[in-house]
Amino acid sequence: MRIQQVANSQLKSVLLWEQMQKEAANILQKEPLLKGYLDKAILNCANFGEGLAQIISNRLATPVIGQKELFQICIEAFTADPQILEDAAEDLIAVCSRDPAASDYTSPFLYFKGPHALESWRVAHWLWQQGRRDFARFMQGIVSDVFGVDIHPAAQIGHGIMFDHATGIVIGETARVGNNVSILHNVTLGGTGKEQGDRHPKVGSGVMIGAGAKILGNIKIGDNAKIGAGSVVLADVMPHTTVAGIPARVVGIPKEDVPSLNMDQDLDTKETICTSACGQICNVKII
């Protein structure tokens, strides 16, 4: 069953959990050595929230703050704001629909550090919003140590997000990320080092950010834009535009309506490449 095809009136987290329990039972038959992990994370859990709390708390537990305390923090967050679970469900669905390495819903839930880091951030963000900023910062530090992903708890991130591989992702305090965005490893949404206050990028919905890209400063990345791998973006990017290079320049128009959903890493067709590096879409065919 493809969860994204169900009616909007049904909670995706509930349907996702039902599917994952079936998948976990099948995994257990093939790999009995994983019984303890499958039981604790899925098969013995009452719902998606309990399972996600087990995953997060077991990954982030330290000698100072143990698994039980972190588990209770997660449950508190999910109970107070059920939208966290719906956003997390959208994130898992996004991974399964965009990443060919995700053959089922259970795999990213159990094994992929991208979703683990992102959903841990959602708990830290909730803590920040409740005024519990020291504990939020504590979680930020542990997530950075464990997953190699550093997201300030005050940042704002939508749903349907995929962190592909995730290692080295950095998102600053005043950054905003829209819905259905795909971010590959070693991406930075950072400041320039000069400003205070609102100093980080604002990324629209449907954007794909290639591996190693650095987007710096309080700039806007328009909806459905594509950022080429290794680019350094220092200025606004118009919607549905492809940029690449150091510094990044317009090189074309995405072939896809929503680049983040297709994950095409090419810099688009020759017919749309800017041949003069003028920063405009020239639509000049290259012979």
Sequence and secondary structure as in RCSB ss.txt:
>XXXX:A:sequence
MRIQQVANSQLKSVLLWEQMQKEAANILQKEPLLKGYLDKAILNCANFGEGLAQIISNRLATPVIGQKELFQICI
EAFTADPQILEDAAEDLIAVCSRDPAASDYTSPFLYFKGPHALESWRVAHWLWQQGRRDFARFMQGIVSDVFGVD
IHPAAQIGHGIMFDHATGIVIGETARVGNNVSILHNVTLGGTGKEQGDRHPKVGSGVMIGAGAKILGNIKIGDNA
KIGAGSVVLADVMPHTTVAGIPARVVGIPKEDVPSLNMDQDLDTKETICTSACGQICNVKII
>XXXX:A:secstr
  GGGS TTS HHHHHHHHHHHHHHHHHHH GGGHHHHIIIIIT SSHHHHHHHHHHHHH  SSS HHHHHHHHH
HHHHH THHHHHHHHHHHHHHHH TT  SSHHHHHH HHHHHHHHHHHHHHHHHTT HHHHHHHHHHHHHHHS E
E TT EE SS EEES TT EE TT EE SS EEETT EEE  SS  SS S EE TT EE TT EEESS EE TT 
EE TT EE S B TT EEETTTTEEEE  SSSSHHHH   S   GGG  SS SSS       
